[in-house]
Amino acid sequence: MGTFYWMPPELFETKNVNRDPQAGDVYSLGCTIYEIYTGTAPSALTLAVIRGERLLLPPLGVWTEEELDIWSCVGSCVQARPADRPTIKVVKQALQDIRSWVPCKLQLSEALNPDPEPIDIVKIRKWVRQEV
């Protein structure tokens, strides 16, 4: 079991004993990306999936082409049926293929960090490749 809003819908079925843990992790990853972008727990997303509804993805907002690609990936990850979700290898490839992503500079308070360093996207991508 896990935290309610990040739990894949198959964990709510008491009869379902043949669970694919990787498919569940992919679902939770989609929920996590949803939370990162919206700043809110994926409660509406999870409840919609449990009810068999589809939540509007991406949520209302202004999104870059790269972000729309990420939202497409999220939509694939949060499919109700585990068999309909991509594998982690497919998700990894989709995220790596977003090549034109340019990080923004963080606006840190002078009190918190008087000399902020710019984000090094090469280091971030290298770390992601090692972790996934």
PyMOL commands that set and color helices and strands:
alter all, ss='L'
color gray80, all
select helices_A, chain A and resi 4-6+9-12+21-38+43-51+65-77+82-84+88-96+121-131
alter helices_A, ss='H'
color red, helices_A
deselect
rebuild
show_as cartoon
